[in-house]
Amino acid sequence: MKYQFESGISKQEYDDFVKFFPSTSFMQTSNWSLVKSAWDCDFVGMYEKGRLVCASMVLKRNLFLGKKLFYIPRGFILDYKNKELLKEFSESLKLYAKKNGCIDIKIDPFICFNEDNIQNIKKNKGIEIRKSFTCNTSEIVDNLKNVGFKHGGYKKEVNAYIQPRYTMVIPLKDKDGNLYEKEALKRTFPKNTRNYIGSYQEERGVEFSYSTDLKDVKDLVSVLHCTEQRQHIALRSEDYFKKLMECFPDNAVLFFARVNIDRYISFLKKDMKEHENKKEFCEKQIIEAEKIKKEFGLKPLAGATIVMMPTCRTGTRVASFLYAGTNTKILPSLKITNGLMFYRLCYCLDNGCDYADLGGVDGSLNDHLSTFKSKFNPEVLELVGEFDLVISKFWFSIFNIAMGILKFIRSKR
């Protein structure tokens, strides 16, 4: 045989392969399996003449009666255009799954159907973009179907699949592939966005910082709690973010926005002296600022977020903007989230990223997440979604019925 399938590959060998394979995701590294600790894990791959030529991290979830579900985050680490290797690996993986009582292998590869600028989509602007994600998409999808994978459909809802099908990204390089200067990047934003970035916030005492210190997770969680209460949602726990920081010490970065209240009050006093027409507004803001100082202190935390910097060394390097929160009690008129977004993007520029992935949105592009992210002139990626390599049709159908019942029960709560 040309290729030899192996399971139980060491983490070191697996990670060395993933790190230098073009455009891989942090969710394909072995450290992600430590974050997803509720799943069992194995590392498998194919060798050609003793050299690893493709690999996958297989997460295993126990279901019922000894049955398992396999999930491979962001799919295989291989060249999907290599039909022979894809076929051999899929067939070997299927045999491996049968031996382990698996009923289905689920993958959600970062395969992009469409990529376009938000203004082209909503306003027919005709803006030219650098196509980085839609190379050979149809060929890859056909190759997956030809080896037995079933496509999971084209639902647009942000929570329809394990990972959203639609995401927004901000390119950090121009259409010719050159990294933006920071001011040039800012000029790509609409005027009403960039007006609240830079000197506007600096003059008013808004301060930005980043941290890789585990003890600062508590500050992130405190702001996320504000978002949870405001939007009636449940995000991740403090333990989850600590684990994320521990597992990715070189990649997970916390970002914070604070307001120096005394500096803001000084600005307001100066502003109303110089502009008589602003007196009423400034006086109201001073009263509000003094109340905030009394309740939250001199430098209250207004916003916080966590970003996963790229783990791959080659190909398209994408920074992933994960969870973000805002305390809207802290001077919302300052548009602090605009500045925090730009501060993060500048950090990504300084660290040689190609794109910043702002995270999933609803495919309608009319949800509140899309509305906010659209302020930064992003590109919209429509991903192919999920594929299933069904091992047992009977047990997989039972599993889907059970999941449908569970979703129905949850929807009625």
PyMOL commands that set and color helices and strands:
alter all, ss='L'
color gray80, all
select helices_A, chain A and resi 11-19+26-28+30-35+83-99+118-123+137-146+182-187+191-194+199-203+214-231+238-247+261-274+276-296+332-334+336-350+368-376+393-411
alter helices_A, ss='H'
color red, helices_A
select strands_A, chain A and resi 4-6+40-48+51-62+68-72+102-107+112-117+150-151+166-171+206-211+252-259+301-308+318-326+355-361+379-383+387-390
alter strands_A, ss='S'
color yellow, strands_A
deselect
rebuild
show_as cartoon
